[in-house]
Amino acid sequence: MAPSENKCKVVDESPTPSPPKKPRSSNNIIADDNEDGELTLDSSQPLEYASTTQEYGPSDNMNVVLDQEMLNELDTATRNQVTKLAMYSNAKAHTYVLDKMPEQGLDWGVRAKFADKSSILCHAGGINPAVVWVTGQVSGLWFFDKTGGPSERVAITVVPFSVDAAGIARKMLSLRSTPQLDITETSWSAIQFPRWQNTRVPGENTLASCPPVHRANLKNQDVVVIEAWVTRYRKKDGSAKPAPAEAHKWVNWVAKFKLQSVSLLHRPEHTVEDTTVEI
């Protein structure tokens, strides 16, 4: 699943039904490389772990703690696939799950002659964005404005299968913002992945010209893989506004995720109707 700056996509890989969603519990399972099942998403590089010993997430670089209650609701094939995806890390392809996201070795990109990556978190000194994968279940969607037309800002929220991912995301976005954001509030249970659709930003597409994510009829509790970048936005009028040009000159900014793609792995037999995310 290659990253794409200008594309939004949905891939339906497994329509197999499963029982309805139950409340998330404290039960969990450790995902490691001894689980059965094959990783079905293609990659140009072999599966490996982040080489750094310093991460935003747990200090144990080999394990990811998964919510067993959520996993038990899935069929065996989907459960094995989710377990593999939840531990995936490929430093050569600059791709990580949140639990394996390195704290060091990443920095805001450089402003090259033909590519300004200064608003995107990249491998230090380079122009290769750090790609974040989050496997979870959809908990909210926003694709339209109040008139029913395409929204300037689309978003999807996901409850991760990793029990630590939401807290890691909160910590990482706080530390990557200047000044740092307050992280003393109650931990997140879900993560929001927005994307601005604005023709005034060079290189962006409007939702009308983007492959129609909303036509895939995503629903709450769908099992998906989110691919995202970490980007920064200038602070203006108390909110984050997209302004990627010349980010290397900024003094204050807010770090946020930027949605790149959504892959549909599995749809439960019983799903909740789409929910509007207030953003």
Secondary structure, DSSP 8 states (H G I E B T S, - for coil): ----TT---EEE-------------S-EEEE-TT-SS---S--SS--B--S-S-BSS-S-TT-EEEEHHHHHTS-HHHHHHHHHHHT-EEGGGTEEEGGG-BSSSEEE--B-SS-B-TTBEEETTSS-B-EEEEEEEEEEEEEE-TTSSEEEEEEEEEEESBSSHHHHHHHHHHHTSBS-----S---SSEEEEEE--TTSTT---TTTS--GGGG---BT-EEEEEEEEEEEEEETTEEE---TTGGG-SSBEEEEEEEEEEEEE--SS-B---B---
